[in-house]
Amino acid sequence: MNWNSAGSWQHQDRNQTTHYHFIDVLKKPIEIYVFVDPLCPECWSLEPYLKKLSIEYGRFFTIRTVLSGQLTNLHKDKFEKPRKLKDIWEKTASRTGMSCDGDLWIENPIHYPWLTSIAIKAAELQGKKAGKRFLRKLQEFAFLNKQDISQEEVLIDCAKNVQLDIDEFREDLYSHSSKKALQCDLKITKEMDVEYIPTMVFFNESEDDAGLKISGIYPYEIYVKVLKQMLQKEPLPAKKPKLVDFLSHYDFVGTKEIAVVYDWSIEKAEKEMKKLQLKQLVEKVPVKFGYFWKYAK
C-alpha cells in the first residue's frame, strides 16, 4: 500500500490499482471552517492537529480556510511594540513545540499585513490546494526564516516555491477579485461571531443546525470527539501512512508535526528521523526551537 498525492490509499498489484478512498470523489458530509491569520503563532501551532485529522478522518470532511483579519486589523501601535510581539511568539513556540522566531519583529518586522492576506486570496484563485500550499509556505517564511511576508518580492518568492503561475499571481495580487475574496472572508468571520483565532467551526451538510465552534488550541482528542458528534457515528481512524510517504507528501515538516501524527514523543520522532537522515532520505533543518525536516527528493 502507499499514499498518493491526493491523500488516498492505494493498493497495488501487478495488474491493477484500486483506490480505497473512492469517497474522495463524493461529497463529504462535514465541512470545517478554519479561521486563521498568517501572522498568528497559535494558528501555526494548529498545523500538527489538522494534518493528523486529515490523515485519520479526511474521508469525512473538507476544510475551508477563512482569513479572519484579526491581526491585519490591529491598530498600528501593536506593530510598534516589537519586543512584546517577540515575547508572544517565543512563548507560544515554547508551549506548543512549533518554532516561531520572534526576532523577526526586531530584525525584519512585517509592515503591510493587509497585503499578506490579499496575497493568500490571490493564490487561492489558482485553486484551494494552491492557496493552502501558499499559506503554509508563508508561515514557514515568517515563523522559521524571519522574512517580512508583506513584501512583494517575498510573496513572489513564496509563490515560486509552491509552483504557482507567477504572472497570474502578480496580476491577482492587486486585483479586485482578491480584495473582494478577502472581504468575503471578513464578512464570514463577523457573521459567525469569531472573536478569537484559531477557531474551527464544524458543519454537517445534511443538518440545518448551527455549526459547532471550537476556539483556541485543544488536545487532538477533542477535535475527534466533535467530528464524531457531528457525524453521529464512531468511525475508526484510517491507517497512518509510512513515515517516508508522509514526508514525501508534505515535503517539509516539524518534529512536533511528526510526533503528533504518529503518537510519538519528540525524542522518538527525532530518533526515527535520524534513521531516515542516515539513509539520505531527509535533510535536517535547525530552527530556533527544535528542528524541521525536508524530504530529499
Backbone as CSV, one residue per row, in Angstrom:
resi,resn,N_x,N_y,N_z,CA_x,CA_y,CA_z,C_x,C_y,C_z
1,MET,0.838,-1.202,0.000,0.000,0.000,0.000,0.871,1.249,0.000
2,ASN,0.384,2.283,-0.598,1.063,3.569,-0.484,0.046,4.691,-0.507
3,TRP,0.563,5.890,-0.244,-0.298,7.060,-0.101,-0.090,7.930,-1.304
4,ASN,-1.141,8.226,-2.047,-0.913,9.028,-3.256,-1.045,10.506,-2.959
5,SER,-0.793,11.344,-3.971,-0.750,12.787,-3.765,-2.100,13.363,-3.386
6,ALA,-3.160,12.649,-3.644,-4.488,13.146,-3.280,-4.814,12.822,-1.831
7,GLY,-3.894,12.138,-1.159,-4.131,11.801,0.235,-4.975,10.551,0.387
8,SER,-5.085,9.742,-0.656,-5.838,8.495,-0.517,-4.887,7.314,-0.550
9,TRP,-5.389,6.217,-0.018,-4.591,5.000,-0.030,-4.763,4.277,-1.351
10,GLN,-3.703,3.639,-1.778,-3.777,2.795,-2.972,-3.259,1.411,-2.619
11,HIS,-3.901,0.404,-3.188,-3.382,-0.959,-3.073,-2.933,-1.351,-4.475
12,GLN,-1.682,-1.760,-4.598,-1.169,-2.064,-5.922,-0.789,-3.532,-6.059
13,ASP,-1.224,-4.155,-7.145,-0.656,-5.441,-7.519,-0.204,-5.311,-8.964
14,ARG,0.226,-6.390,-9.556,0.813,-6.279,-10.896,-0.220,-5.891,-11.954
15,ASN,-1.468,-6.158,-11.680,-2.480,-5.947,-12.709,-3.297,-4.673,-12.570
16,GLN,-3.473,-4.208,-11.335,-4.363,-3.055,-11.207,-4.063,-2.226,-9.971
17,THR,-4.623,-1.014,-9.950,-4.523,-0.122,-8.805,-5.934,0.179,-8.338
18,THR,-6.203,-0.094,-7.080,-7.533,0.162,-6.529,-7.460,1.318,-5.548
19,HIS,-8.310,2.318,-5.722,-8.378,3.420,-4.763,-9.408,3.069,-3.704
20,TYR,-8.939,2.901,-2.472,-9.886,2.583,-1.411,-10.760,3.778,-1.053
21,HIS,-10.189,4.979,-1.147,-10.968,6.143,-0.755,-11.763,6.690,-1.934
22,PHE,-12.622,5.852,-2.488,-13.489,6.311,-3.577,-14.385,7.441,-3.072
23,ILE,-14.540,7.527,-1.731,-15.380,8.575,-1.147,-14.796,9.964,-1.424
24,ASP,-13.488,10.008,-1.780,-12.859,11.288,-2.092,-13.564,12.015,-3.231
25,VAL,-14.179,11.257,-4.126,-14.839,11.905,-5.263,-16.299,12.223,-4.942
26,LEU,-16.761,11.792,-3.792,-18.132,12.075,-3.383,-18.155,13.306,-2.481
27,LYS,-19.347,13.812,-2.258,-19.466,14.965,-1.351,-19.294,14.481,0.077
28,LYS,-18.368,15.105,0.788,-18.106,14.681,2.163,-19.132,15.337,3.092
29,PRO,-19.561,14.616,4.133,-20.666,15.102,4.960,-20.357,16.314,5.846
30,ILE,-19.084,16.496,6.200,-18.728,17.575,7.135,-17.868,18.632,6.437
31,GLU,-18.155,19.893,6.727,-17.286,20.979,6.267,-16.756,21.689,7.501
32,ILE,-15.448,21.860,7.534,-14.822,22.536,8.679,-14.264,23.880,8.211
33,TYR,-14.782,24.948,8.802,-14.240,26.284,8.547,-13.117,26.508,9.551
34,VAL,-11.921,26.790,9.053,-10.778,27.050,9.945,-10.396,28.521,9.804
35,PHE,-10.629,29.288,10.860,-10.354,30.731,10.857,-8.944,30.966,11.360
36,VAL,-8.128,31.583,10.510,-6.715,31.780,10.845,-6.244,33.160,10.415
37,ASP,-5.025,33.474,10.794,-4.326,34.655,10.306,-2.887,34.230,10.055
38,PRO,-2.287,34.635,8.935,-0.924,34.179,8.625,0.134,34.609,9.634
39,LEU,-0.166,35.617,10.460,0.817,36.089,11.442,0.523,35.587,12.853
40,CYS,-0.420,34.680,12.981,-0.828,34.206,14.309,-0.070,32.934,14.685
41,PRO,0.782,32.991,15.727,1.552,31.797,16.109,0.674,30.656,16.612
42,GLU,-0.479,30.975,17.204,-1.409,29.935,17.659,-1.969,29.170,16.459
43,CYS,-2.240,29.889,15.367,-2.758,29.242,14.147,-1.700,28.299,13.570
44,TRP,-0.466,28.726,13.612,0.672,27.912,13.149,0.762,26.628,13.974
45,SER,0.482,26.754,15.282,0.598,25.586,16.155,-0.577,24.617,16.008
46,LEU,-1.599,25.012,15.235,-2.723,24.109,14.950,-2.359,23.103,13.844
47,GLU,-1.318,23.411,13.079,-0.930,22.601,11.917,-0.785,21.092,12.201
48,PRO,-0.094,20.689,13.273,0.039,19.239,13.517,-1.307,18.530,13.665
49,TYR,-2.261,19.202,14.313,-3.573,18.591,14.561,-4.400,18.502,13.280
50,LEU,-4.282,19.523,12.430,-5.003,19.493,11.148,-4.460,18.375,10.255
51,LYS,-3.146,18.180,10.284,-2.538,17.099,9.497,-3.049,15.742,9.965
52,LYS,-3.025,15.551,11.276,-3.443,14.257,11.828,-4.927,13.995,11.552
53,LEU,-5.748,15.027,11.722,-7.193,14.884,11.490,-7.457,14.531,10.024
54,SER,-6.720,15.181,9.119,-6.891,14.915,7.680,-6.477,13.494,7.323
55,ILE,-5.396,13.025,7.919,-4.913,11.671,7.633,-5.881,10.618,8.172
56,GLU,-6.342,10.813,9.408,-7.166,9.786,10.049,-8.644,9.835,9.646
57,TYR,-9.148,11.057,9.424,-10.595,11.181,9.172,-10.930,12.059,7.963
58,GLY,-9.935,12.358,7.130,-10.141,13.259,5.999,-11.189,12.795,5.005
59,ARG,-11.532,11.499,5.066,-12.553,10.985,4.139,-13.949,11.513,4.484
60,PHE,-14.079,12.144,5.672,-15.392,12.620,6.105,-15.573,14.134,5.996
61,PHE,-14.499,14.871,5.736,-14.666,16.338,5.769,-13.809,17.054,4.733
62,THR,-14.232,18.275,4.452,-13.418,19.206,3.661,-13.099,20.384,4.584
63,ILE,-11.975,21.014,4.331,-11.579,22.183,5.133,-11.694,23.435,4.278
64,ARG,-12.296,24.452,4.842,-12.327,25.767,4.188,-11.556,26.737,5.072
65,THR,-10.451,27.243,4.571,-9.642,28.191,5.334,-10.212,29.591,5.158
66,VAL,-10.458,30.268,6.282,-11.018,31.626,6.251,-10.043,32.559,6.963
67,LEU,-9.679,33.662,6.304,-8.789,34.643,6.924,-9.621,35.588,7.778
68,SER,-9.286,35.654,9.052,-10.124,36.398,9.991,-9.846,37.897,9.992
69,GLY,-8.651,38.291,9.533,-8.298,39.713,9.575,-8.007,40.222,10.979
70,GLN,-7.940,39.312,11.958,-7.750,39.739,13.353,-6.461,40.538,13.529
71,LEU,-5.358,40.014,12.987,-4.070,40.706,13.161,-3.900,41.799,12.122
72,THR,-4.482,41.573,10.950,-4.403,42.566,9.883,-5.038,43.881,10.327
73,ASN,-6.109,43.766,11.106,-6.846,44.954,11.527,-6.360,45.554,12.842
74,LEU,-5.297,45.005,13.381,-4.789,45.545,14.651,-4.368,46.999,14.479
75,HIS,-4.516,47.733,15.553,-4.058,49.127,15.498,-2.551,49.140,15.283
76,LYS,-2.104,50.156,14.599,-0.703,50.215,14.226,0.229,50.160,15.450
77,ASP,-0.233,50.695,16.578,0.653,50.730,17.744,1.073,49.339,18.209
78,LYS,0.217,48.309,17.926,0.579,46.938,18.311,1.838,46.510,17.567
79,PHE,1.892,46.899,16.279,3.058,46.533,15.479,4.265,47.415,15.799
80,GLU,4.053,48.434,16.622,5.165,49.280,17.040,5.713,48.839,18.395
81,LYS,5.254,47.674,18.868,5.761,47.121,20.125,6.439,45.781,19.830
82,PRO,7.545,45.827,19.078,8.183,44.591,18.616,8.608,43.638,19.732
83,ARG,9.079,44.170,20.847,9.539,43.281,21.924,8.380,42.481,22.506
84,LYS,7.219,43.108,22.563,6.039,42.412,23.073,5.651,41.276,22.121
85,LEU,5.682,41.564,20.807,5.346,40.546,19.804,6.371,39.405,19.810
86,LYS,7.639,39.773,19.936,8.710,38.754,20.017,8.433,37.810,21.196
87,ASP,8.066,38.397,22.328,7.785,37.627,23.539,6.593,36.685,23.338
88,ILE,5.523,37.194,22.722,4.315,36.381,22.449,4.678,35.195,21.556
89,TRP,5.420,35.456,20.475,5.790,34.398,19.528,6.616,33.311,20.215
90,GLU,7.595,33.740,20.999,8.525,32.757,21.554,7.904,31.968,22.711
91,LYS,7.025,32.595,23.454,6.290,31.856,24.498,5.387,30.806,23.854
92,THR,4.750,31.180,22.736,3.885,30.235,22.016,4.707,29.063,21.496
93,ALA,5.881,29.361,20.944,6.769,28.309,20.420,7.176,27.339,21.528
94,SER,7.554,27.877,22.678,7.985,27.033,23.802,6.838,26.159,24.301
95,ARG,5.626,26.720,24.289,4.460,25.996,24.808,3.968,24.930,23.837
96,THR,3.998,25.232,22.535,3.355,24.356,21.542,4.308,23.427,20.809
97,GLY,5.602,23.767,20.784,6.555,22.927,20.062,6.686,23.268,18.587
98,MET,5.887,24.261,18.105,6.025,24.717,16.717,6.846,26.006,16.737
99,SER,8.054,25.945,16.200,9.012,27.042,16.309,8.492,28.354,15.719
100,CYS,8.666,29.438,16.472,8.372,30.797,15.995,9.555,31.658,16.411
101,ASP,10.248,32.235,15.462,11.407,33.062,15.778,10.957,34.515,15.921
102,GLY,10.772,34.934,17.172,10.268,36.280,17.449,11.225,37.394,17.079
103,ASP,12.489,37.057,16.785,13.450,38.083,16.366,13.008,38.777,15.078
104,LEU,12.088,38.156,14.358,11.525,38.795,13.151,11.088,40.215,13.479
105,TRP,10.421,40.398,14.633,9.842,41.708,14.974,10.898,42.743,15.334
106,ILE,12.106,42.273,15.642,13.207,43.190,15.947,14.012,43.468,14.676
107,GLU,14.275,42.389,13.913,15.200,42.475,12.772,14.534,42.823,11.440
108,ASN,13.306,42.320,11.243,12.709,42.445,9.904,11.174,42.471,10.005
109,PRO,10.631,43.465,10.736,9.193,43.449,11.052,8.271,43.504,9.826
110,ILE,7.076,42.958,10.033,6.038,42.965,8.992,5.460,44.374,8.895
111,HIS,5.462,44.930,7.707,4.993,46.312,7.547,3.565,46.434,7.008
112,TYR,3.189,45.525,6.103,1.880,45.662,5.456,1.094,44.352,5.553
113,PRO,0.631,43.987,6.769,-0.035,42.693,6.940,-1.252,42.502,6.035
114,TRP,-1.882,43.595,5.665,-3.062,43.515,4.789,-2.698,42.861,3.455
115,LEU,-1.519,43.243,2.909,-1.090,42.695,1.616,-0.853,41.184,1.709
116,THR,-0.373,40.720,2.874,-0.149,39.282,3.076,-1.460,38.513,2.914
117,SER,-2.521,39.031,3.520,-3.828,38.366,3.432,-4.373,38.387,2.010
118,ILE,-4.198,39.510,1.327,-4.664,39.602,-0.073,-3.889,38.614,-0.945
119,ALA,-2.597,38.448,-0.659,-1.763,37.510,-1.428,-2.280,36.084,-1.306
120,ILE,-2.768,35.712,-0.118,-3.312,34.357,0.082,-4.561,34.169,-0.779
121,LYS,-5.390,35.194,-0.834,-6.605,35.104,-1.664,-6.222,35.064,-3.154
122,ALA,-5.156,35.780,-3.512,-4.667,35.748,-4.902,-4.203,34.334,-5.260
123,ALA,-3.510,33.675,-4.326,-3.048,32.297,-4.556,-4.244,31.356,-4.693
124,GLU,-5.270,31.583,-3.881,-6.468,30.725,-3.913,-7.208,30.801,-5.243
125,LEU,-7.006,31.876,-5.974,-7.644,31.992,-7.291,-7.083,30.947,-8.258
126,GLN,-5.953,30.331,-7.882,-5.385,29.233,-8.681,-5.794,27.865,-8.118
127,GLY,-6.764,27.875,-7.190,-7.279,26.620,-6.629,-7.087,26.559,-5.128
128,LYS,-7.991,25.834,-4.468,-7.928,25.715,-2.996,-6.600,25.134,-2.527
129,LYS,-6.145,24.088,-3.235,-4.890,23.440,-2.824,-3.714,24.393,-2.977
130,ALA,-3.738,25.181,-4.036,-2.671,26.170,-4.263,-2.664,27.187,-3.130
131,GLY,-3.855,27.606,-2.715,-3.974,28.561,-1.610,-3.436,28.004,-0.312
132,LYS,-3.744,26.734,-0.040,-3.270,26.101,1.205,-1.753,25.940,1.203
133,ARG,-1.199,25.544,0.050,0.265,25.393,-0.063,0.951,26.745,0.153
134,PHE,0.354,27.783,-0.424,0.925,29.126,-0.325,0.885,29.625,1.121
135,LEU,-0.241,29.447,1.799,-0.365,29.874,3.196,0.671,29.154,4.058
136,ARG,0.815,27.860,3.854,1.795,27.085,4.621,3.207,27.636,4.395
137,LYS,3.533,27.902,3.140,4.879,28.396,2.823,5.109,29.776,3.442
138,LEU,4.079,30.631,3.414,4.175,31.953,4.059,4.485,31.801,5.549
139,GLN,3.792,30.865,6.198,4.016,30.631,7.622,5.462,30.194,7.869
140,GLU,5.965,29.320,7.016,7.367,28.877,7.151,8.325,30.060,6.986
141,PHE,8.062,30.886,5.973,8.917,32.048,5.714,8.950,32.990,6.924
142,ALA,7.784,33.215,7.537,7.702,34.158,8.658,8.225,33.547,9.957
143,PHE,7.642,32.420,10.373,7.935,31.861,11.693,9.326,31.229,11.788
144,LEU,9.810,30.689,10.678,11.105,29.985,10.720,12.245,30.820,10.138
145,ASN,11.942,31.576,9.070,13.016,32.274,8.343,13.065,33.779,8.572
146,LYS,12.174,34.278,9.418,12.161,35.713,9.777,12.043,36.634,8.555
147,GLN,11.210,36.264,7.614,11.044,37.097,6.417,9.799,37.960,6.540
148,ASP,9.892,39.187,6.028,8.735,40.090,6.022,7.804,39.643,4.900
149,ILE,6.795,38.875,5.271,5.899,38.276,4.270,4.844,39.255,3.758
150,SER,5.103,40.566,4.001,4.225,41.569,3.385,4.954,42.298,2.257
151,GLN,6.213,41.891,1.991,6.972,42.491,0.889,6.689,41.734,-0.405
152,GLU,6.476,42.482,-1.468,6.094,41.855,-2.743,7.109,40.808,-3.211
153,GLU,8.399,41.104,-3.082,9.405,40.145,-3.577,9.388,38.842,-2.779
154,VAL,9.073,38.939,-1.484,8.985,37.740,-0.641,7.751,36.929,-1.035
155,LEU,6.655,37.621,-1.296,5.417,36.944,-1.720,5.624,36.224,-3.054
156,ILE,6.354,36.868,-3.969,6.645,36.251,-5.276,7.532,35.014,-5.083
157,ASP,8.529,35.136,-4.212,9.426,34.018,-3.926,8.640,32.834,-3.361
158,CYS,7.715,33.155,-2.467,6.866,32.129,-1.863,5.999,31.451,-2.929
159,ALA,5.452,32.254,-3.843,4.610,31.721,-4.929,5.425,30.797,-5.834
160,LYS,6.682,31.166,-6.090,7.566,30.310,-6.909,7.825,28.988,-6.195
161,ASN,8.024,29.058,-4.881,8.291,27.871,-4.065,7.199,26.834,-4.162
162,VAL,5.951,27.297,-4.268,4.825,26.350,-4.318,4.291,26.197,-5.747
163,GLN,5.101,26.667,-6.713,4.847,26.455,-8.140,3.513,27.024,-8.634
164,LEU,3.231,28.252,-8.186,2.065,28.954,-8.730,2.438,29.523,-10.091
165,ASP,1.437,29.880,-10.872,1.659,30.616,-12.116,2.006,32.046,-11.697
166,ILE,3.271,32.436,-11.865,3.758,33.711,-11.312,3.124,34.921,-11.990
167,ASP,2.970,34.886,-13.295,2.355,36.023,-13.995,0.924,36.253,-13.502
168,GLU,0.219,35.145,-13.365,-1.167,35.220,-12.877,-1.204,35.747,-11.440
169,PHE,-0.270,35.255,-10.626,-0.216,35.671,-9.223,0.077,37.169,-9.103
170,ARG,1.052,37.648,-9.880,1.397,39.084,-9.855,0.175,39.938,-10.180
171,GLU,-0.562,39.499,-11.197,-1.750,40.237,-11.633,-2.833,40.222,-10.548
172,ASP,-3.029,39.033,-9.960,-4.097,38.880,-8.967,-3.783,39.560,-7.636
173,LEU,-2.496,39.789,-7.385,-2.078,40.396,-6.118,-2.704,41.774,-5.916
174,TYR,-2.956,42.468,-7.017,-3.548,43.809,-6.910,-4.927,43.877,-7.574
175,SER,-5.531,42.722,-7.762,-6.820,42.694,-8.462,-8.010,42.901,-7.520
176,HIS,-9.098,43.309,-8.113,-10.350,43.491,-7.372,-10.838,42.141,-6.825
177,SER,-10.611,41.069,-7.591,-11.077,39.729,-7.198,-10.478,39.296,-5.865
178,SER,-9.179,39.534,-5.674,-8.508,39.136,-4.426,-9.027,39.946,-3.243
179,LYS,-9.199,41.258,-3.468,-9.709,42.122,-2.392,-11.131,41.716,-2.021
180,LYS,-11.914,41.405,-3.038,-13.310,41.007,-2.806,-13.360,39.682,-2.021
181,ALA,-12.470,38.746,-2.387,-12.418,37.445,-1.699,-12.045,37.624,-0.234
182,LEU,-11.118,38.545,0.046,-10.735,38.809,1.437,-11.901,39.436,2.201
183,GLN,-12.598,40.372,1.563,-13.765,40.993,2.205,-14.829,39.943,2.538
184,CYS,-14.959,38.954,1.664,-15.907,37.857,1.878,-15.518,37.070,3.141
185,ASP,-14.210,36.799,3.304,-13.722,36.092,4.492,-14.008,36.891,5.766
186,LEU,-13.785,38.203,5.697,-14.008,39.057,6.870,-15.490,39.089,7.239
187,LYS,-16.332,39.048,6.213,-17.782,39.045,6.434,-18.215,37.741,7.126
188,ILE,-17.666,36.603,6.654,-17.973,35.298,7.259,-17.526,35.286,8.727
189,THR,-16.330,35.838,8.978,-15.795,35.902,10.342,-16.753,36.658,11.259
190,LYS,-17.268,37.775,10.752,-18.191,38.603,11.539,-19.522,37.882,11.749
191,GLU,-20.036,37.281,10.668,-21.334,36.592,10.743,-21.310,35.409,11.701
192,MET,-20.163,34.742,11.792,-20.057,33.571,12.677,-19.551,33.936,14.074
193,ASP,-19.466,35.254,14.341,-19.031,35.734,15.661,-17.701,35.126,16.094
194,VAL,-16.769,35.066,15.179,-15.430,34.553,15.517,-14.618,35.718,16.082
195,GLU,-14.300,35.615,17.365,-13.585,36.705,18.037,-12.171,36.313,18.442
196,TYR,-11.844,35.021,18.263,-10.533,34.530,18.686,-10.006,33.597,17.610
197,ILE,-8.699,33.642,17.362,-8.119,32.709,16.387,-7.008,31.903,17.052
198,PRO,-6.820,30.650,16.626,-7.610,29.964,15.595,-8.980,29.529,16.133
199,THR,-9.945,29.450,15.228,-11.265,28.894,15.543,-11.628,27.907,14.452
200,MET,-12.200,26.776,14.865,-12.712,25.801,13.895,-14.221,25.689,14.098
201,VAL,-14.973,25.754,12.994,-16.424,25.580,13.068,-16.796,24.380,12.203
202,PHE,-17.431,23.381,12.822,-17.813,22.137,12.147,-19.279,22.229,11.711
203,PHE,-19.532,21.944,10.440,-20.903,21.912,9.917,-21.200,20.543,9.328
204,ASN,-22.401,20.059,9.576,-22.870,18.840,8.911,-23.742,19.255,7.748
205,GLU,-23.343,18.842,6.545,-24.047,19.250,5.322,-25.520,18.843,5.315
206,SER,-25.834,17.744,6.007,-27.208,17.229,5.948,-28.082,17.750,7.091
207,GLU,-27.494,18.561,7.976,-28.270,19.090,9.103,-28.427,20.597,8.957
208,ASP,-29.555,21.107,9.427,-29.789,22.550,9.379,-29.306,23.248,10.645
209,ASP,-28.823,22.440,11.594,-28.388,23.024,12.867,-27.185,23.941,12.661
210,ALA,-27.006,24.827,13.647,-25.840,25.717,13.612,-24.575,24.871,13.762
211,GLY,-23.472,25.421,13.286,-22.204,24.697,13.400,-21.725,24.630,14.838
212,LEU,-20.770,23.754,15.070,-20.158,23.601,16.389,-18.803,24.295,16.374
213,LYS,-18.626,25.268,17.244,-17.441,26.119,17.221,-16.445,25.762,18.322
214,ILE,-15.169,25.675,17.947,-14.097,25.471,18.934,-13.048,26.558,18.722
215,SER,-12.837,27.388,19.733,-11.841,28.457,19.635,-10.620,28.110,20.469
216,GLY,-9.447,28.342,19.901,-8.205,28.049,20.628,-7.634,26.695,20.258
217,ILE,-6.612,26.283,20.980,-5.936,25.009,20.729,-6.315,24.019,21.821
218,TYR,-6.723,22.833,21.404,-7.136,21.791,22.350,-6.377,20.499,22.055
219,PRO,-6.409,19.551,22.985,-5.819,18.241,22.680,-6.522,17.635,21.462
220,TYR,-5.786,16.852,20.702,-6.302,16.268,19.455,-7.627,15.526,19.654
221,GLU,-7.752,14.826,20.785,-8.941,14.012,21.046,-10.232,14.834,21.017
222,ILE,-10.120,16.109,21.363,-11.311,16.979,21.378,-11.840,17.178,19.955
223,TYR,-10.926,17.386,18.990,-11.349,17.574,17.589,-12.018,16.306,17.055
224,VAL,-11.456,15.160,17.435,-12.027,13.873,17.002,-13.421,13.693,17.603
225,LYS,-13.546,14.048,18.877,-14.834,13.913,19.568,-15.906,14.771,18.887
226,VAL,-15.557,16.001,18.542,-16.508,16.911,17.876,-16.882,16.365,16.502
227,LEU,-15.877,15.878,15.767,-16.135,15.327,14.438,-17.106,14.140,14.525
228,LYS,-16.862,13.245,15.467,-17.736,12.073,15.629,-19.150,12.480,16.059
229,GLN,-19.212,13.517,16.872,-20.516,14.039,17.310,-21.299,14.572,16.105
230,MET,-20.599,15.266,15.224,-21.246,15.820,14.022,-21.661,14.706,13.055
231,LEU,-20.853,13.658,12.981,-21.142,12.528,12.082,-22.225,11.603,12.648
232,GLN,-22.391,11.678,13.970,-23.327,10.796,14.695,-22.976,9.319,14.489
233,LYS,-21.672,9.072,14.437,-21.181,7.693,14.387,-19.741,7.657,14.883
234,GLU,-19.222,6.448,15.060,-17.885,6.268,15.622,-16.957,5.607,14.602
235,PRO,-16.555,6.323,13.558,-15.682,5.692,12.559,-14.281,5.440,13.119
236,LEU,-13.647,4.422,12.602,-12.264,4.140,13.001,-11.327,5.044,12.214
237,PRO,-10.208,5.445,12.816,-9.245,6.257,12.063,-8.606,5.439,10.942
238,ALA,-8.313,6.096,9.833,-7.605,5.424,8.741,-6.188,5.088,9.214
239,LYS,-5.629,4.074,8.592,-4.254,3.668,8.930,-3.298,4.787,8.525
240,LYS,-2.305,5.020,9.361,-1.345,6.084,9.058,-0.414,5.648,7.923
241,PRO,0.012,6.608,7.098,0.972,6.250,6.044,2.341,5.944,6.635
242,LYS,3.170,5.263,5.868,4.566,5.065,6.294,5.188,6.448,6.443
243,LEU,6.126,6.565,7.357,6.748,7.855,7.636,7.327,8.497,6.373
244,VAL,7.977,7.716,5.550,8.591,8.267,4.339,7.534,8.766,3.350
245,ASP,6.361,8.107,3.322,5.272,8.570,2.453,4.675,9.876,2.967
246,PHE,4.574,9.986,4.288,4.100,11.215,4.921,5.015,12.382,4.558
247,LEU,6.325,12.143,4.654,7.309,13.190,4.356,7.306,13.561,2.878
248,SER,7.152,12.563,2.041,7.104,12.794,0.598,5.894,13.658,0.240
249,HIS,4.771,13.410,0.913,3.538,14.137,0.628,3.618,15.594,1.085
250,TYR,4.122,15.811,2.314,4.133,17.175,2.865,5.435,17.931,2.598
251,ASP,6.497,17.232,2.263,7.777,17.803,1.836,8.615,18.444,2.946
252,PHE,7.981,19.228,3.825,8.743,19.948,4.850,7.910,20.013,6.131
253,VAL,8.337,19.311,7.171,7.532,19.229,8.399,8.396,19.352,9.646
254,GLY,7.763,19.774,10.737,8.462,19.912,12.008,8.425,18.613,12.806
255,THR,9.393,18.474,13.714,9.413,17.303,14.592,8.087,17.187,15.346
256,LYS,7.554,18.328,15.772,6.283,18.332,16.510,5.158,17.730,15.662
257,GLU,5.127,18.075,14.366,4.077,17.557,13.486,4.181,16.037,13.362
258,ILE,5.395,15.544,13.224,5.622,14.097,13.116,5.187,13.402,14.412
259,ALA,5.581,13.987,15.543,5.257,13.412,16.845,3.740,13.324,17.051
260,VAL,3.026,14.383,16.690,1.562,14.396,16.858,0.905,13.359,15.950
261,VAL,1.285,13.349,14.684,0.652,12.439,13.720,0.863,10.981,14.098
262,TYR,2.065,10.638,14.565,2.386,9.231,14.844,2.278,8.847,16.327
263,ASP,1.756,9.760,17.155,1.599,9.481,18.595,2.934,9.130,19.246
264,TRP,3.963,9.882,18.880,5.290,9.674,19.438,5.672,10.836,20.335
265,SER,6.673,10.612,21.189,7.287,11.732,21.914,8.196,12.465,20.927
266,ILE,8.601,13.684,21.285,9.536,14.440,20.436,10.835,13.642,20.265
267,GLU,11.276,13.005,21.357,12.532,12.228,21.324,12.425,11.054,20.340
268,LYS,11.297,10.361,20.397,11.083,9.217,19.497,11.014,9.692,18.040
269,ALA,10.316,10.820,17.799,10.205,11.362,16.436,11.592,11.710,15.890
270,GLU,12.418,12.352,16.717,13.771,12.725,16.269,14.618,11.487,15.982
271,LYS,14.454,10.465,16.800,15.202,9.211,16.611,14.840,8.580,15.264
272,GLU,13.532,8.539,14.960,13.070,7.961,13.694,13.563,8.782,12.499
273,MET,13.581,10.108,12.668,14.032,10.977,11.576,15.532,10.844,11.341
274,LYS,16.277,10.616,12.407,17.732,10.436,12.253,18.040,9.182,11.438
275,LYS,17.200,8.161,11.587,17.375,6.932,10.785,17.211,7.261,9.297
276,LEU,16.186,8.076,8.989,15.945,8.450,7.583,17.040,9.390,7.073
277,GLN,17.570,10.210,7.993,18.664,11.117,7.628,19.904,10.325,7.229
278,LEU,20.181,9.250,7.969,21.334,8.396,7.662,21.187,7.741,6.286
279,LYS,19.925,7.483,5.899,19.660,6.906,4.568,19.587,7.981,3.489
280,GLN,19.836,9.234,3.900,19.801,10.402,2.997,18.425,10.607,2.356
281,LEU,17.379,10.250,3.106,16.012,10.453,2.616,15.445,11.802,3.062
282,VAL,16.059,12.369,4.120,15.631,13.689,4.598,16.839,14.543,4.948
283,GLU,16.616,15.860,4.942,17.641,16.803,5.405,17.129,17.442,6.690
284,LYS,17.996,17.556,7.672,17.641,18.158,8.955,17.830,19.668,8.868
285,VAL,16.804,20.422,9.250,16.870,21.886,9.185,16.705,22.451,10.597
286,PRO,17.797,22.927,11.217,17.685,23.508,12.560,16.908,24.829,12.504
287,VAL,15.997,25.036,13.440,15.270,26.311,13.564,15.458,26.774,15.008
288,LYS,14.908,27.925,15.350,15.192,28.478,16.686,14.752,27.532,17.811
289,PHE,13.602,26.892,17.624,13.105,25.948,18.632,12.970,24.569,17.982
290,GLY,14.005,23.761,18.061,13.931,22.401,17.528,14.361,22.259,16.078
291,TYR,13.691,21.326,15.376,14.102,21.005,14.001,12.902,20.828,13.083
292,PHE,13.126,21.145,11.803,12.213,20.756,10.726,12.984,19.795,9.826
293,TRP,12.241,19.092,8.975,12.852,18.064,8.129,12.361,18.218,6.711
294,LYS,13.309,18.254,5.777,12.944,18.386,4.363,13.136,17.054,3.657
295,TYR,12.122,16.649,2.924,12.212,15.399,2.176,13.210,15.567,1.037
296,ALA,14.171,14.668,0.953,15.203,14.770,-0.086,14.723,14.017,-1.335
297,LYS,14.185,14.770,-2.286,13.603,14.159,-3.485,14.685,13.497,-4.327
